[in-house]
Amino acid sequence: MITNRIFAKITGYSLLLMAIIAGFAFGFAFPKVFNPGQLDLVQSNLAGNLQLYKWMLFAILLVLLLDVLVSWTLYRYFKNDNKKIALLSGILRIVYTLIFGIGAFYLTKNLNPTETSNEIIINNFQSFQSIWSAGLILFGIHLISVGILMKLHPPIPKILWYLALIAGISYVVVHFLKLTLTQSELVSNLEMILALPMAIGELGLAVWLIWKGGKAKLLS
């Protein structure tokens, strides 16, 4: 029988691994091939970093698989606190993952940069970003539901579910504005300000789950 402690550790380690892989894909690799300030160089940047781009796509695939796993393990961990909210949270993350995967499909269209025009490559990158932003609004709602579940789970410190709620609201606001106010300095500044709470919200839960989640003495 799989215990809540096991679900906690699987979820926590998966979330941390996802953060590391996503950091490589979107913090390191993606800016190497797509710089919105140098659109005329996108094709040459992509051609010069094609192997890195392929590793980035592989990293995105791993993130997608981990997202599916976390959708299930989070549901299993929190279902005794509120089964309906836990199920809704899992479904929201699954749908987000599907949207993210659809967006990532546009990235695979850029695998032959020498046979594709610079304009088409740019359009594929922008399609990915727009679709992903739409998905991240849903991800924000998922995080809000996770924050509610964390509040209902007594062992979790109050500060952690506060951070999860703040992160969820931040995702919704930032990515809604990204879709409605493109190329806005306000959105860029807001994203920079909220970047830390957006990152800490889920990572705080991950660390707690690995450290204390599901331990018998916490549930007694």
N, C-alpha and C positions, 0 to 999 in steps of 0.2 A: 504493500500500500504506500502510495506517495503522500508524505506528510506535508503540512503547510510550511514546515521548515525547508523542505526541499524545493517547494514552489518559490519560496522567498529567495533562496540562493540562486536558483535558475534565473529568476527575474532580475535580481540585482546584478549578477555577473553579465547577463545579456545586455542590460542597459548600459553598463560601463563599457563593454566591448563595442556596442553600437556607437557610443560617443567617440571612441578612439578611431574606429573605422570611418565614421562620418567626418571626423576632423581631418583625416587624410584626404578623403574624397573631395570635400567642399572647402576645407581650409587651406589645403596645399595644391591638389591637382587641378581643381576646377579653375582657379584664378590663373594658372599657367597657360590655359588654352582659351579662356574667354575673359577678356577685359572690356567692359562696356565703354571705357574711355579710349579704346584703340580698336574700334570695330573694323577698320581697314586691314588690320593685321591678324584677324581671327583665323583665317584659313592657313596662313603661314605658321602661326603659333601652334595650331592643331597638328599640322603636318610635322613640325619639329618636335612635338611631344606626343606622338601617336602611341608609343608604348605605355607612357604614363597614363594616357587617356584610357587605354584598354584596362589598366589596373584600376583606374577610377570606376569604370563600369562594373568590374568584378566586385569592387568594394560596395557599390550601390546594391548589387544583387545580394550580397551578404546582409546588408542593412535591411533589405526587404524581407529576407527570411527570418532575421532576428525579430523584426516587427511583428510578424505573424506569430512567432513563438511567444513573445511578450504579451500579445493580445490574449492568448490562452492562459498563460501562467498568472497574469494579473487577475483574470476572472476567477481562476481557481483559488487564488489566495484570498480574495476579498468577498467571495460569494456568500460566506456565512455572516458577513456584516450587513449586506443588502444585495440579495441575488439579482433583483431587477436592475439596479444601478450598475452592478458588476457586469451583467450581461450587456447592457447598453454601452458601457465603457469599452468592452471587448469588441463589440460590433463597430463602434466608431473608429477604433484603431484599425480594424480590418479594412473598412471602407477607405480610410486615409491611405493605407498601404496600397490598395488597389489604384487609387488616384495617383499616388507617387510613382507606381510602376508604369502607369500609362504615360506620365510625364517623362520618365526615364527612357521609354521607347523612342522618343524623339532624339535622345542623345545617341542611340545606336545608329541613327541615320547619318551620323557624321563620321562613320568609321572609314570612309574612303574620301578624305579631304581633297585629294588631287583630282578626283573625278566629279567634285561638287563645287558649285560656285560659292564664293564668299557670302553672298546674300542668302542663299539657302541654308548654309551652315549657321549664320546668325539667327535666321528665323527658327531653326530647330532649337537652338539654345534658348531663345526667348519663349518659345512654346513650352519648353520644359519648365522654365521659371514661372510662367503664368499658371500652368496646371498644378505645379507643386505648391505655389502660394495658395491656390484654392483649396488644396488638400490640407495645408497647414492651418487653415481656419478650422477645419473639422478636427484636426489634431489638437488645437487649442481647446475645443469643446470637450474632447476626450480627457485632456489634462484637468479641466474643471471637474469632470465627473470623478476622476481619480482623487482629486483634492477632497471631494465630498466623502468618498469611501475612506480616505485616510482619516478624516474627522470622525467617522463612525467606528474606526478601529482604535480603541482606547490606548494601546501601548505606544502609538506613534505620537511623538512630540508635536505640540500645537504649531510651532514655527515651521515644521515641514509641510503641514497641509496648507498653511498660509502661503508658503512659497509655491506650492503646486497650483493653487488658485491664481496667484499673481502671474505665474508663468502661462497658465492657460488663457487668461484674459489678455496678456501681452501678445501671445500668438494670434489671437482673433483680431485684435486691434491693428497690429502691424501689418498683417497679411491682407486684411480687408482694405486698408489704406493703400497697400502696394498695388492691388488690383484696380482701385478706383482713382488713385492719384499717382500715376506712373511718372517717373523721373522727378519726383518731388523731394526737395531738400528736407522738408519736414519729416517725411517718411524715413529718410536716411538717418537723420538725427535721432528720431524716436527709436529706430531699430538699434542704434548704437547704445542708447541709454538703457533699453530694455534687454539687451543681449545677455547680460549677466543673470538677471532673474529668470529669463527664459531657459538658460542652461542649467541653473541651479535647481529649478523646480523638480525636474525628474531625477537628476543625479543625487539630490539629497535623499530621495526615497530609495534609490539604488543602494547607497551606502548603508542606510538604516536596515534595509532588507537583508543585506549580507551580514551585517553585524548582529542584529537582534531579531529580525523577522521570523515569526513562527516558532520561536523557542517556547517550550512547554511552560516554563516558569512565568512567561509573560501572559500566557493565556489562562492561567489558573486564577 
